[in-house]
Structures are given as structure tokens and as C-alpha cells.
Amino acid sequence: MKDVFDYIISGVSIGLLILAVYMVKKIPDMVRDKLKSDREFEFNKALQVDEFYRKDGNLQGIMLEWMSRAI
């Protein structure tokens, strides 16, 4: 009976070890994907801001108007 418990404990231990190794191997991929999505978000945000000012036309005119309102 003790041998059966030893086999079960060994099997569970090996399974946990395999799971831990898999998770450690996945961490760099998860970090890479997170950094990529953050970069894409910032890039798309910058593009939207740029498009807003380009679509409106004259960026210098907008800045002068803001300066006149600030003073």
C-alpha cells in the first residue's frame, strides 16, 4: 500500500515540476507580448493625435490660438 502512495506522490511531483518548467518558459513570451501591446497602444495613440491635428489643418494656427487663450 505504501508503494502505491509513493507512486502517486512521485507522479504528482513530476506533474508539478513539468507545470513549473512550462510556466517559467512562458513568462518571457508573456512579457514580450505585453511590451508589444503597450508599444502598439502608444504608437496608435500618437497616430490618432497626429491625424487629429493634420485633419484640422494648420498646427501652428492651433498652437497660436491656444497661446492667445492661455495669456
N, C-alpha and C positions, 0 to 999 in steps of 0.2 A: 504494500500500500504506500509505503514511503517513497518507493521508486516512481510511482505514478505522480505523486505530488512534486517530486524533483523534476520530472519531465515537463510538467505543466509550468512550474516556476521558470525553468530554463526556456521554454517556448515563449512565455510572456516576456521574459527579459530580452530575448533576442528580438522579439517583435518591437519592444520599446526602443531598443538600440537602433534598429533599422528606421523606425519613425523619427528618432532624434537626428540621425545622419541625414535623412531626407529633408527635414526641416532646416538643418544647418546649411545644406546645399541650396535650398530655395531662397534663403534670406538675401543673398546678393541679387538674385533676379527680381525679388520684390522691391528692393531698394532702387535698382536701376529703373524699373517701371514707374515707381513713384517720382523719381527725379525727372524722368522723361515727361510724365504727365504735368508736373509742375512747370517745366520749361515750355511745353506746348501751351499751357494756360497763359503764362506770362507773354509769350510771343503773340498769341491770338488777341490778348488784351491790348498790347501795343499796336497791333494792326488795326483794331477797331478804333482806337483813339486817333491814329494817323488817318484812317479813312474818314472819320468824322470831320477832322479839320480840312482835309483835302476836298471833301464833298462840299463843304461850306464855301470854299474858295480861298480867300486870302488870309493866311495865318497871321501875317503881320498886322492886318487890319483888326483881327480879333484881339491880338495882344495889345494893340494901342487902345482899343475900346475898354479892355479890362483895366489897363493902366489909368485911363481917364476916370473910370468909376472908382478905382482904389484911392485916387487923390482927392 
